[in-house]
Amino acid sequence: MTDRYNRHIILSEIGQEGQDKISNARVLVIGAGGLGCPVLQYLTAAGIGTIGIIDFDVVELSNLQRQVLFGTSSLGKNKALAAKERLQDLNNDISIIAYPETLTYQNAITHFREYDIIVDGSDNFETRYLVNDACIITNKPLVFGAIYKFEGQVSVFNYKDGPSYRCLFPNPPHKDTVPNCSDIGVLGVLPGIIGSMQANEVLKLIIGLGDVLSGKLLCYNALTSQTSTLKINRNETSIQSVLDEQDSFENKHLIIDCQIEVMEVSISEMILEKNVQFIDVREIDEQPKVDHLNVTNIPLSELETSLHKIDLSKKKALFCKSGMRSKHAVKVLQGLNINNCFSIPQGASEINNYLKEHNKILSNER
């Protein structure tokens, strides 16, 4: 045991006492994806006594570009279970608990109470607000990380009466209005950098060493290698609003705008219609462009200011990359009493492939 952690123990600032603190700590990591993988890898190597991993997702080929715990043998496996298997080989002296499930309002409080520190490695705003609010209610420090294309952020929330995530962002954006890395991409090494910074904050919290990123948001740009730090002030109103709703917390749901039903139609159905306007709600620079189809480009972020581009006399078929933003766009239009709107669940790539085959068949028939 001493040999494994020798490089920690011989640091006078850590020593055996500090390593004992690490060995007695319990840390729960939300998500075993791009951020969660480096966090888990370094905390496991450091000897955190108990590590929890919660993730409902399975490993896909596109994950391997940045999720360094996994290999081709992990494809199709649950991420929490696959991560546990890899981490136990890295360090079999610690306890690793996998939760192959979705984090919900119903189970968050129960899980969080079992740990000392919560690390957020999620990739969507609904989960970030859920994690933040559960940390406030259970009084657990939250180590936050986020990535976007070539930029990342790190902070520590809810630490020693410091600010929370809601002090920085009081309210979540509308669902599906902000793309994640599956929509716009991310530099493969970026989550490794940001995740390592998160692991560093966890160790500082445990050992009581250094200047914790509480009340500060560290911003990193991978293209310029520059960092900047923004000050975050505690907002008592935002925090108290979470505590005031504590009794109803477990009755909340992550379903947004569920009262509006969205009709989905396939591209094969809509291509046969005569009077259809196809609307691409992706950002203008997103690829691939859709060929062999007359398309109106209206990014979701500009939808409500671009209603003049919509032909009210036609059926509206909206699409994006995965069908998520197009569903939200349909809800927005329906809320504005614009009818005959449909979401195409296939993304732009699938639509392109279908159109190529469709045109090939038509050419052969001629």
C-alpha positions in Angstrom: 0.0 0.0 0.0 2.8 2.4 0.9 4.6 1.7 -2.3 1.5 2.4 -4.5 1.1 5.8 -3.0 4.7 6.6 -2.3 4.8 9.7 -4.5 2.0 11.2 -2.6 3.3 10.2 0.8 6.8 11.7 0.3 5.2 15.1 -0.5 5.5 17.0 2.7 2.2 18.8 2.0 0.4 15.4 1.8 2.3 12.8 3.8 0.7 9.7 5.3 -2.0 11.7 7.0 -3.1 13.2 3.7 -3.1 9.8 1.9 -5.2 8.4 4.8 -7.8 11.2 4.1 -7.8 10.2 0.5 -8.2 6.5 1.4 -11.2 7.3 3.7 -13.0 9.6 1.2 -16.1 8.7 -0.7 -16.7 10.3 -4.1 -19.6 9.9 -6.5 -19.0 10.6 -10.2 -22.0 11.5 -12.3 -21.4 10.2 -15.9 -18.6 8.0 -17.2 -18.2 9.9 -20.4 -15.6 12.3 -21.7 -15.2 14.1 -18.4 -16.0 11.2 -16.1 -13.3 8.9 -17.6 -10.3 11.0 -16.7 -11.8 11.9 -13.3 -12.4 8.3 -12.5 -9.0 7.2 -13.8 -7.0 9.7 -11.6 -9.1 9.4 -8.5 -8.8 5.6 -8.7 -5.0 5.8 -9.1 -4.9 8.3 -6.2 -6.6 5.8 -3.9 -10.0 7.3 -3.2 -11.4 4.7 -0.7 -14.9 4.5 -2.3 -15.8 5.7 -5.8 -19.4 5.6 -7.1 -20.1 5.7 -10.8 -23.6 6.4 -12.1 -24.4 6.2 -15.9 -27.2 4.6 -17.8 -25.6 4.8 -21.2 -23.7 2.2 -23.2 -20.3 2.5 -24.9 -20.5 3.4 -28.6 -17.7 3.6 -31.2 -17.9 7.4 -31.4 -17.1 7.5 -27.6 -13.6 6.0 -28.1 -12.2 9.3 -29.5 -12.2 10.8 -26.0 -13.5 8.3 -23.4 -10.2 6.8 -22.5 -11.3 4.1 -20.1 -13.0 2.1 -22.9 -11.8 0.1 -25.9 -13.4 -1.9 -28.6 -14.1 -4.7 -26.2 -16.3 -2.3 -24.2 -18.7 -1.6 -27.1 -22.3 -2.2 -26.2 -21.6 -2.4 -22.5 -23.0 -0.1 -19.8 -20.5 2.6 -19.2 -20.7 2.4 -15.4 -20.0 -1.3 -15.4 -17.4 -1.1 -18.1 -15.6 1.7 -16.2 -15.7 -0.3 -13.0 -14.1 -3.3 -14.7 -11.3 -1.2 -16.0 -10.7 0.7 -12.8 -10.6 -2.4 -10.6 -7.7 -3.6 -12.7 -6.1 -0.2 -12.2 -6.5 -0.3 -8.4 -8.0 -3.3 -6.6 -7.4 -1.9 -3.1 -10.4 0.4 -3.3 -14.2 0.0 -3.5 -15.8 0.9 -6.7 -19.6 0.9 -6.9 -21.4 1.0 -10.3 -24.9 2.3 -10.7 -26.0 1.4 -14.3 -29.1 3.7 -14.1 -30.3 7.1 -14.9 -29.9 9.8 -12.2 -33.3 11.1 -11.3 -35.0 13.3 -8.8 -36.2 10.1 -7.2 -32.8 8.5 -6.5 -30.4 11.5 -6.4 -30.9 12.3 -2.7 -30.5 8.7 -1.6 -27.2 8.3 -3.6 -25.7 11.7 -2.7 -26.1 11.1 1.1 -23.8 8.1 0.8 -20.8 10.2 -0.5 -18.6 13.1 0.7 -18.1 14.8 -2.7 -20.1 14.8 -5.9 -18.4 15.2 -9.3 -20.6 16.3 -12.3 -19.4 14.8 -15.6 -22.8 15.1 -17.3 -23.4 16.6 -20.7 -26.8 18.2 -20.5 -28.4 21.1 -18.5 -31.2 19.1 -17.0 -28.8 16.8 -15.2 -26.6 19.7 -14.1 -29.4 21.5 -12.4 -30.6 18.2 -10.9 -27.1 17.5 -9.5 -26.7 21.0 -8.2 -30.1 21.1 -6.4 -29.5 17.7 -4.9 -26.1 18.8 -3.6 -27.7 21.9 -2.0 -30.3 19.7 -0.3 -27.8 17.2 1.0 -25.1 19.8 1.6 -22.5 18.2 -0.5 -19.7 20.0 -2.4 -20.0 19.8 -6.1 -17.0 19.7 -8.5 -18.3 20.9 -11.8 -16.9 20.6 -15.3 -18.2 21.4 -18.8 -16.8 21.4 -22.3 -17.8 23.0 -25.6 -15.9 22.3 -28.8 -12.5 23.7 -27.9 -13.3 25.3 -24.5 -13.9 24.0 -21.0 -15.0 25.2 -17.6 -14.2 24.1 -14.0 -15.6 25.2 -10.7 -16.5 24.0 -7.2 -20.0 24.7 -6.0 -21.8 24.5 -2.6 -18.5 24.5 -0.7 -18.3 26.2 2.7 -21.3 28.5 2.0 -19.9 29.3 -1.4 -22.1 29.9 -4.5 -24.0 27.1 -6.3 -24.4 26.4 -10.0 -27.7 28.4 -9.9 -25.8 31.4 -8.6 -24.0 31.4 -12.0 -26.9 30.3 -14.1 -30.2 30.8 -12.2 -32.4 29.1 -14.8 -31.8 26.4 -17.4 -32.1 27.2 -21.1 -35.0 25.8 -23.1 -34.6 22.1 -23.7 -32.6 21.2 -26.9 -31.7 24.9 -27.6 -28.0 24.3 -26.7 -26.2 21.5 -28.7 -24.0 19.0 -27.0 -20.8 17.4 -28.3 -22.8 14.8 -30.3 -24.3 17.7 -32.2 -21.3 19.9 -32.8 -18.2 17.9 -31.9 -15.4 18.3 -29.3 -11.7 18.1 -29.4 -10.7 14.7 -28.1 -8.1 15.8 -25.6 -10.3 18.6 -24.1 -12.3 16.5 -21.7 -9.1 14.9 -20.6 -7.7 18.3 -19.6 -10.9 19.5 -17.9 -11.5 16.1 -16.2 -8.0 16.1 -14.8 -8.7 19.6 -13.4 -11.8 18.3 -11.7 -9.9 15.4 -10.2 -7.4 17.9 -8.9 -10.1 19.9 -7.2 -11.5 16.7 -5.6 -8.0 15.9 -4.1 -7.6 19.5 -2.9 -11.0 19.3 -1.1 -10.1 16.0 0.6 -6.7 16.9 1.7 -7.5 20.6 2.5 -4.7 21.8 0.3 -4.3 24.8 -2.0 -6.9 27.3 -3.2 -10.2 25.6 -4.1 -12.1 26.9 -7.1 -15.1 28.0 -5.0 -16.6 31.3 -6.1 -14.5 31.1 -9.3 -15.1 29.7 -12.7 -11.9 28.7 -14.5 -12.2 28.9 -18.3 -9.8 27.1 -20.6 -9.2 27.5 -24.3 -7.5 24.5 -25.9 -6.6 26.5 -29.1 -4.8 29.3 -27.3 -3.8 27.4 -24.1 -5.1 30.5 -22.2 -7.0 30.4 -19.0 -9.2 33.0 -17.4 -11.0 33.0 -14.0 -14.4 34.7 -13.4 -15.7 35.5 -10.0 -19.0 34.0 -8.9 -21.0 35.6 -6.1 -23.4 33.6 -3.9 -27.0 34.4 -4.6 -29.0 33.6 -1.5 -32.3 33.8 -3.4 -31.3 31.1 -5.9 -30.1 28.8 -3.1 -33.1 29.4 -0.8 -35.5 28.7 -3.7 -34.0 25.2 -3.9 -34.3 24.6 -0.2 -37.9 25.9 -0.2 -38.8 23.3 -2.7 -37.0 20.5 -0.9 -40.2 18.7 0.1 -41.4 18.4 -3.5 -37.9 17.6 -4.9 -38.5 13.9 -5.4 -41.8 14.6 -7.2 -40.2 16.6 -9.9 -39.5 15.2 -13.4 -37.1 16.0 -16.1 -39.8 16.1 -18.8 -40.2 19.5 -20.3 -43.1 20.7 -22.4 -44.6 17.2 -22.2 -48.1 18.6 -22.6 -47.4 19.3 -26.3 -47.5 16.2 -28.5 -45.1 16.2 -31.4 -45.9 14.3 -34.6 -42.9 12.5 -36.1 -42.8 11.4 -39.7 -40.0 9.7 -41.7 -38.2 11.3 -44.6 -39.7 8.5 -46.8 -43.2 9.7 -46.0 -42.5 13.4 -46.4 -40.6 13.1 -49.7 -43.8 11.8 -51.3 -45.8 14.9 -50.2 -46.3 17.6 -52.8 -46.7 20.7 -50.6 -43.9 20.5 -48.0 -41.3 23.0 -46.7 -38.2 21.2 -45.3 -36.6 23.2 -42.5 -33.1 22.5 -41.1 -33.0 23.8 -37.5 -29.3 23.0 -37.0 -26.7 25.8 -36.8 -25.7 27.2 -40.2 -22.2 25.7 -40.1 -23.2 22.2 -39.1 -22.4 19.4 -41.5 -23.4 17.6 -43.6 -25.6 19.8 -45.8 -28.6 18.0 -47.2 -28.4 17.6 -51.0 -31.2 16.9 -53.5 -33.7 18.7 -51.4 -35.0 22.3 -51.3 -34.2 23.2 -47.6 -34.9 26.4 -45.6 -32.2 26.9 -43.0 -33.6 28.4 -39.7 -31.4 27.6 -36.7 -33.4 26.7 -33.6 -31.8 29.7 -31.7 -33.2 32.0 -34.4 -36.6 30.3 -34.9 -38.8 32.8 -33.2 -37.2 35.8 -35.0 -37.4 34.1 -38.4 -41.0 33.2 -38.6 -41.3 35.2 -41.8 -39.3 32.4 -43.5 -42.0 29.8 -42.8 -44.5 29.1 -45.5 -47.9 28.9 -43.7 -49.5 27.4 -46.8 -47.3 24.2 -46.6 -46.7 21.4 -44.3 -43.5 22.0 -42.3 -41.0 19.1 -42.0 -38.2 20.0 -39.5 -35.0 18.1 -39.0 -31.6 18.4 -37.2 -28.9 15.9 -36.4 -30.7 13.5 -34.1 -34.4 14.6 -34.0 -34.1 16.3 -30.6 -33.9 20.0 -31.7 -36.5 19.5 -34.4 -39.0 18.2 -31.8 -38.4 21.2 -29.7 -38.7 23.5 -32.7 -42.1 21.9 -33.5 -43.2 22.6 -30.0 -42.2 26.2 -30.3 -44.1 26.6 -33.5 -47.2 24.8 -32.2 -47.1 27.2 -29.2 -47.3 30.0 -31.7 -50.3 28.5 -33.3 -48.4 27.5 -36.4 -49.9 24.1 -37.4 -49.0 21.3 -39.8 -45.5 21.0 -38.3 -43.7 17.6 -38.1 -40.4 16.4 -36.8 -38.2 14.1 -38.9 -36.4 11.8 -36.4 -33.7 10.9 -38.8 -30.7 13.2 -38.8 -29.2 15.0 -41.7 -26.8 12.2 -42.5 -29.6 9.6 -42.6 -31.7 11.9 -44.8 -28.8 12.3 -47.2 -28.3 8.6 -47.5 -32.0 8.0 -48.1 -32.2 10.7 -50.8 -29.2 9.2 -52.6 -30.8 5.8 -52.7 -34.2 7.3 -53.6 -32.8 9.2 -56.5 -30.8 6.2 -57.7 -34.0 4.1 -57.8 -35.8 6.9 -59.7 -33.0 7.1 -62.2 -33.1 3.3 -62.8 -36.9 3.5 -63.2 -36.5 6.1 -66.0 
